[in-house]
Amino acid sequence: MSISRLAVFIIEIIGTVAFASSGAMIGIRKNMDIFGINVLAITTALGGGLIRDLVLGIIPPNMFRNSSYAIAAVITACLLFLLFRLRQQLLESRFVELYEKWMNVMDAIGLGAFTVIGIDTALSLGYDSTFLLLFVGVITGIGGGMLRDIMAGNTPFVFVKHVYACASIAGAVVCLILRSFIPDAGAMIAAAGLVILIRLLAAHYRWNLPRVQ
């Protein structure tokens, strides 16, 4: 494995753990059993990539050909389940607030990484349609969270909170623009960095899109 590929793999695992954590936490708060918690964790972490692969005609999807990501999601979910089952008081303490702040940072990293990786996957298969590239980039980043919220009976987070999807769209657009001027690796890093920056600023300053009150 090359150094660049290893770096991408590490970032993917970080994003997978972050997304799996958010899915597991929702399952815990919904009083699901350990199976339901694991299903939500896997769905959140791998759902976007699954949709991307189906759109691009990658059969079977990568999540079934490389089990590393699913294993990481399951381990994350099981560890959180054990932690909160043995120490239920943590759910009502300041620990959860600190934990969610840290997860928000990791989630931003995952969103940025998965957005540009989705675009890179489509490009590696020879696709050059701008709309397709933007779509698979964004759906890789936000698709798992949307499936998670629907399965948990919630309004998808991306429709109501902190310009989440818009950060992914902005990063995808910048990635495609920069590819015309700098090497692909540089464009991916810069675009992922933009997504992370927008997400962290939006969470900190409570940015939201306009809505009808």
Steps between C-alpha positions, in 0.01 A plus 500: 500500500642839397543782750224705335261204501586426863423862592162480325426169674579649842275800432223264385529297821485820710188608315352151532553498876350849534194418291455163672515676838223739406283212381568297814421797727162551333428129542591520870279805554213325317537210748588252222664167577858423401394371157307816417789715621739313272265529203477877544878527542572303182229684306637839600861411426453308176162603362633790294766286338242230430272745316801637308609156385149405388471825301839438337427134425760358739365152573537374765549832684836558663364452853448131417840459334702672772372413846741735685247783513211284620721343767608847618135607523399188696791533744414866557132424561574212738748704703249783541227252591718346772611840628151638545352171622759474776502873577151622422553813706729626223190560286391767745839658565729757345685214335242479222538871419879471476471177303265655246731800449788267423282287274393814314863563406548141384169510318614810312818317400296204384260717300787676324687178431198305373387787277827514306545122505158464340608731218833321464323164476283622212796655321702179533221319316516747211190707572525871417144634534516796737158431649580134557831583665336754730218262585717202590734723700220646709304175538813321621534762771139536614321185381573288805374763740178539303435125507581492873249772583226344288553161666495664843178687424658847498496784247834463316761718671615644165162668448492694825846558648812709446535506117625141508420404142599845373850451640531179300365668185747788536788258541394295200475810279842628612655158442380492139613859436846453651564185296540725196785691663682273745569125536208283608650426843535870575146570383364224725690625805394861447136407440487270803654778708228741385227255600656456843536876547139574403366223725697612804409866450134413445490291818681765704297798382172307460465583132179374344328554168188721487170335586134588553430553869 
